[in-house]
Amino acid sequence: MTALIVLLAVRTYEETAVALARSNGSLHKAGATVTKLTSHTESGRDGGGQDGGSGTWFVHTEYTVDLRVGDERKTVGGVPDEAVRGLREGQPVTAGLWHGRVVEIDGRDVWPGWHPGGWDLVLFGLYPLVMGYLIALAVTAAGHLARRGDRARLERQDRSGPWAFGFLVAVAAVFVLLVCGAFGHRPVFWPLVPVGAGTAAAVARVAVVVRRDRER
């Protein structure tokens, strides 16, 4: 679980920092040369029949771009077709770099960002587990703080209620993010939103339980 939390934190930091660097123009710019363009094309039908979907035939093409930046060779994968349009092998370009990673080519965004592949796919699938675990840690910490000086004594059932409430709030936040994503609004720091909302709700619920315990 610790490894998953660290990985999620690192990926969230990367995506947020890259988006911030692109927005404020702080990317390091360097001259580069396109040394190779490799296309990867997938085709098929978009559902249809019993599995739903429109049944429309689709062709999806992504590229791997090899660049020579000074004496270094850098590779960027998963680049959409529109980002490489007009590029050709041997063409001089300007690369936007974030900590040595290619983020832009001639001002075009080539950073893959959050995507359903690799470790990101693992994080998407296990995010509810990580989310619930972090909320549980927050509830436990709040319970320990409440017990300091014998001000209150929270039993297991006193903590389970706030955790369940916080988890439900976090799940609701996930659904809100999914709706926003359907309309094209995808914040790169999205993992912080459900965890933050769920933790705040759970800790607030703990405070209510502690206050009620003191009044008895």
C-alpha positions in Angstrom: 0.0 0.0 0.0 2.9 2.4 0.8 4.3 1.8 -2.7 0.9 2.5 -4.3 0.6 5.7 -2.3 4.1 6.9 -3.2 3.5 6.1 -6.9 0.2 7.9 -6.9 1.8 10.9 -5.2 4.7 11.0 -7.7 2.5 10.7 -10.7 0.2 13.5 -9.4 3.2 15.7 -8.8 4.5 15.0 -12.3 1.3 15.8 -14.0 0.6 18.9 -11.9 4.2 20.2 -12.3 4.2 19.6 -16.1 0.9 21.4 -16.5 2.1 24.3 -14.4 5.3 24.6 -16.3 3.5 24.6 -19.7 1.0 27.2 -18.5 3.6 29.7 -17.1 6.2 29.1 -19.9 8.9 27.8 -17.6 9.8 24.8 -19.7 13.4 24.6 -20.8 13.7 25.1 -24.5 16.3 23.4 -26.5 17.1 22.9 -30.2 16.5 19.3 -31.4 16.2 17.2 -34.5 13.6 14.6 -35.3 15.5 11.4 -36.0 12.7 8.9 -36.4 8.9 8.8 -36.5 7.2 5.4 -35.9 3.4 5.0 -36.2 1.2 2.5 -34.3 -2.3 2.1 -35.8 -5.2 0.3 -34.2 -8.6 -0.2 -35.9 -11.9 -1.9 -35.2 -15.5 -1.2 -34.5 -16.8 0.9 -31.6 -19.1 -1.7 -29.9 -22.4 -2.4 -31.6 -24.7 -5.3 -31.2 -25.2 -6.7 -27.8 -22.2 -5.0 -26.2 -23.6 -1.5 -27.0 -21.8 1.3 -28.8 -22.4 2.7 -32.3 -20.6 0.0 -34.3 -18.7 2.7 -36.1 -15.4 1.7 -37.7 -12.5 3.6 -36.1 -8.8 4.0 -36.9 -6.6 5.3 -34.1 -2.9 6.2 -34.8 -0.3 7.1 -32.3 3.4 7.9 -32.9 6.7 7.3 -31.2 9.0 10.3 -31.8 12.8 10.0 -31.5 14.7 13.2 -31.1 18.4 14.2 -30.8 18.8 17.0 -28.3 22.4 18.0 -28.3 24.3 14.8 -27.7 21.3 13.0 -26.2 18.7 10.8 -27.8 15.2 11.2 -26.3 12.0 9.2 -27.1 8.4 10.2 -26.6 5.7 7.6 -27.0 1.9 7.8 -27.3 1.9 11.0 -29.3 -1.4 11.7 -31.1 -1.6 12.1 -34.8 -2.4 15.9 -34.6 0.7 16.6 -32.6 3.1 15.2 -35.2 1.3 16.5 -38.3 3.8 18.2 -40.6 6.9 16.7 -38.7 9.4 14.7 -40.7 12.6 12.9 -40.1 15.6 15.2 -40.1 13.5 18.3 -39.3 15.0 20.8 -36.8 12.5 21.6 -34.0 12.4 23.2 -30.6 11.8 20.8 -27.7 10.2 21.9 -24.4 11.8 20.0 -21.6 10.7 19.4 -18.0 13.6 17.8 -16.0 15.0 16.4 -19.2 11.7 14.9 -20.4 10.2 16.1 -23.7 6.9 17.8 -23.0 6.5 19.9 -26.2 7.8 19.8 -29.8 7.5 23.2 -31.5 4.9 24.2 -29.0 2.7 21.1 -29.5 1.8 19.0 -26.4 3.4 15.6 -26.6 3.3 14.7 -22.9 1.1 11.6 -22.6 -0.3 12.6 -19.2 -2.7 10.4 -17.4 -3.5 7.5 -19.7 -5.1 4.0 -19.4 -1.9 2.1 -19.7 1.2 1.0 -17.7 1.3 2.0 -14.1 -1.5 4.6 -14.6 -3.9 1.7 -15.4 -2.9 0.1 -12.1 -3.5 3.3 -10.2 -6.9 3.8 -11.8 -8.0 0.3 -10.8 -6.7 0.4 -7.3 -7.5 4.1 -6.6 -10.6 3.3 -4.5 -8.5 1.0 -2.2 -5.9 3.7 -1.8 -8.5 6.3 -1.2 -10.2 4.3 1.5 -6.9 3.5 3.2 -5.9 7.2 3.3 -9.2 8.2 4.8 -8.9 5.4 7.4 -5.5 6.8 8.3 -6.9 10.3 8.7 -9.7 9.0 10.9 -7.3 7.0 13.1 -5.0 10.0 13.5 -8.0 12.2 14.4 -9.1 9.6 17.0 -5.6 9.5 18.6 -5.6 13.3 18.8 -9.0 13.3 20.4 -7.8 10.8 23.1 -4.9 12.9 24.1 -5.4 14.1 27.7 -8.3 11.6 28.0 -10.6 14.2 26.4 -12.5 11.5 24.5 -12.3 7.8 23.9 -13.3 6.6 20.5 -14.2 3.0 20.0 -13.9 1.1 16.7 -17.6 1.7 15.9 -17.1 5.4 16.6 -14.4 5.5 13.9 -16.2 3.3 11.3 -19.1 5.7 10.9 -16.9 8.7 10.1 -14.8 6.5 7.7 -17.9 5.3 5.9 -19.2 8.9 5.6 -15.9 10.1 4.3 -15.6 7.3 1.8 -19.1 8.0 0.4 -18.2 11.7 0.0 -15.0 10.6 -1.9 -16.9 8.3 -4.2 -19.3 11.1 -5.0 -16.3 13.3 -5.8 -15.1 10.6 -8.2 -18.4 10.6 -10.0 -18.3 14.4 -10.3 -14.8 14.2 -11.8 -16.1 11.6 -14.3 -18.9 13.9 -15.4 -16.4 16.8 -15.7 -14.1 14.6 -17.7 -17.0 13.8 -20.1 -17.2 17.5 -20.8 -13.5 17.9 -21.4 -12.5 19.2 -17.9 -9.8 16.8 -16.6 -7.7 18.4 -13.8 -4.3 16.8 -13.7 -4.4 16.9 -9.8 -7.6 14.8 -9.8 -6.4 12.2 -7.2 -6.2 14.9 -4.6 -9.9 15.9 -5.0 -11.7 12.7 -3.8 -9.1 12.0 -1.1 -9.2 15.6 0.2 -13.0 15.8 0.2 -13.4 12.4 1.8 -10.8 13.1 4.5 -12.3 16.5 5.3 -15.8 15.0 5.6 -14.5 12.1 7.8 -12.5 14.3 10.1 -15.4 16.7 10.5 -17.6 13.7 11.4 -15.0 12.6 14.0 -15.3 16.0 15.6 -19.0 15.6 15.8 -18.6 12.2 17.5 -16.1 13.6 20.0 -18.3 16.6 20.8 -21.2 14.3 21.4 -19.1 12.0 23.6 -18.1 15.0 25.8 -21.7 16.0 26.3 -22.6 12.7 27.7 
